[in-house]
Amino acid sequence: MTAQTAAQFQPLYLLADSQLLFWKRQDRLLLDAALDGLVCDTPVSAAYIGASNGDRPEYYEIFEAAVDSVGIADRRMIDSSFGPDDRAFLDRAQLIVLAGGDVRRGWDTFEQTGMKDVILDRYAQGAVLVGISAGAVQLGHCGPVETSRNAVTTVLDVFKLVPMVIDTHDERAEWARLSRTVHLLEGAASGLGIPAGGGVVAHADGTIEPLRRPAHEFRFEGSEVRHSLLWPADGN
């Protein structure tokens, strides 16, 4: 990746849930600020990808309310079937929201339909990506996945746009799944836990900016996983 190419990448927005879609920092909506870096001479188009939750319409309605609040009228839910009209819209979208739900379910759909390549291409062309819950996990280095029978943690290859393992709203379990994953990787990647109501901005230079709530960082050091907090800046 050249410096010139890296410079065009927008920050990635990783949210534990949809609360921050309506949250203001210094009297300005986060979503509005996220659009600042877009270079376009047409109205912003926004795509919502609900593959992880089975395209449930009630979650798309939350997205609609959020983009209404920043004046985006050109929006569409990209169905899991990913027909020609959906593909054409996603191929020009400047804001792409990856919804919450089941990490593996969504990822399988991305790969099987070709959405994965279109999303990566749009990001390379300067689109803003927002991942919510499972969507945030999918933007990370790999996705921690537990089998339902014995709670064994395995990892799922995902977008790898953020060089950390992401997990969300698992604070009640004290981030046990994330900690196990970081230990399993033995230093290949650190972990980032985003608590409910919180989020992070992952900047192109590798900087992690917590939003609203402290984020939880896990690093493999020696033979142990160490936990620390990343605090939001004043004014968050």
N, C-alpha and C positions, 0 to 999 in steps of 0.2 A: 504494500500500500504506500503510495507516494504521499508526501506532505500535502500536495495539492488535492489529491483525492480525499485524504482524511479530513481536510478542512471543510468539505462540503457536507459531511455527515451531520445531521441534526442530533441534539441530545435525545436520549431515550428516556421515556417516562415510565417508571415501574410503580404501579399503585397496588396496594393490598386489596382495595375494594373501590367502589365507585364514588366514595365520599369526596375525594380530592378533585373529581370532575367539576364540583360545584364550590370548591374552596378558594378563598381569596387570600393572597399574600400581598401585604401593603396595599389593600383596597383594590387589587386587580385579580381577576380569575386566573388560576394557574393555566387553564386551557388557552386562554387568550394570550398569555405570555409565551406559551409554547409555539404559537404561530408566528412569532416575531421574525424568526429566521427564514421563513419561506420566501422564496424569490419566484413570484408568479404575477402575470398580468391579467389573470382571470380570477373570478371568485373561487375561494377555496372549496375543494370537494373532499368529503369525508366518508370513509368506508368503515363499516362495522363488521367484524368477522366473528360470528357466533358459533363457530364449529365446535368449540370446547363445551358449550352448553346445549348443543342440539338445536341451535337457531331459535331459542325461546323468545317469543315476541315481547314479553314483559321487560326483558333486559335491553332489547333494542329501544324500547320506549325511554329508558333511562338515558341511553346514548342520545336519542333525539332531543330530549330536554337539555342535555349538556351542550350540544352543538347549537341549539336554538339560542342559548344564553350568550354565545359569542358570534351570533349572526350568520351561521353557516346553513344555507338553505339547500345546497346541493349535496345530498347524502343518500346513502343506500346501505341496506343490509346485504352482505355478500353471503348467499346461501351455500350450504355445504356441498350441494350438487355442482356448484361453480360452472354454470352455463355460460354461453358466449357473452350475454349482456353483463353478467357479473364480472367476467374476466375483463371486458372492455372498460368497465367503470374502475375496477381496482387498478388497472394499468395506467390510469391517469390520476388516481387519488393522491392528494397531498397530505392528508391526515388519515392514518390507519389505526384503528383501535382493535386490539386483540382481546376478546372477552374472557371472562372467567369461566370456570367449569372444571372439566376433567382434562388434565394436561395431556395424557396419552391419546384420548379421544380426539382432541383438537389437532395434535401433531400428526396423527395418522391421516386425518383429512387433508392437512396441508400438503403432506407428501404425495398422497394418492391422487389428488386433483391437480397438482401443479401450483397450488397457491403459494407454497413455500418459495419457489423461484421468483414469482411475481412480487411477493413481499420484499424479498432481498433486493430485487432490482429497483423497486420503488425507493427503498431506503438508500441505496447507492446513488439514486438520482435526487436525493435531498428531501424525501418525504419525512414527516414526523411520525414516529411510531409510539403508541401508548399501549402498554400491556397492563391488564387488570387481573389480579390474582393469578389464575393459570396462565393468562397471557403474559404476565410479568415473568413467571417461571420459564416460559418458552423462549424468552429473549436472552436467557442466561447461558452459561457454559454447558450445563446439562440439567436435566430435570430429575429431582429425587422422586422416586415412585415406590410405593409400598404395595406388596401383594396383600390381598384381602384376607388370606388364610392365616399367615404367620407373621405379618408385619415386617418381613424382610425388606430392607431398603435396597433398591437397585437404581441404576441411572439410565436415563433416556436421552439420546442425542437430540439437541434442539438447535436453535438458531446460532448460538455462540456469539451473539453480538455484544454481550457483556461478559467479561472474562471471570465471572464469579457464578457460583451455584446460588440460585435465588429460591427462597421460599417465602410464603406469605401467611399472615394471621395464624401462626402456630405458637403464639406466646404461652398459651395455657399449658401446652405440653413442653414448655421450656426449650423449644426448637430442637427436640430430640432427633427428629428425622433429618434435619439439616446438619446437625452435629455428626450423626452417623455417616452421612454422605461425605462430608469433608474428611472424616477419618478414613473412609473407604478409598478416597482418592489420594491419600497420603501426600498432600502438598501440591497436587496437580492444579488445584483451584481452591481459593478460599470461598467462604459462604457468606451470604447476605440475607438476613431475615428482616422482613418488612412487616411491622405489626399492624393490626387493624386500625384503619383511619389514617395510616401513614403512607409514605411513598418515598422514592428517591429519584433524582435525576442523574443518569449516567452520562457524563460528558465524553466527547470524542477523545479527549486527552487522558482518559482513565479516571478522572476525578469523580467521586461519588458524593452527591449532595442530598442529605436527608431532608425530608419535608414533613413538617408538623409533628412527627414523633421521632424519637431516637431509633436508628436502625441498628441491628445486631450483626456484628462481624465475627466470623469464626475462621480461625487459621490453624493449620496443622503445624505444630512446632515440636521437633524431636519426635516423640511418640504420642503426643497428646494434642487435643484440640483446645485451643484457648479462645475465650469469648470476651469481646469488648463492645462498647457502645460507640456509635457515631452520632453525634448530636447535631440537630439542626442549627443553622446560624441564627443569630439574633434577628428578629423580625419575621421568622417563619411563623 
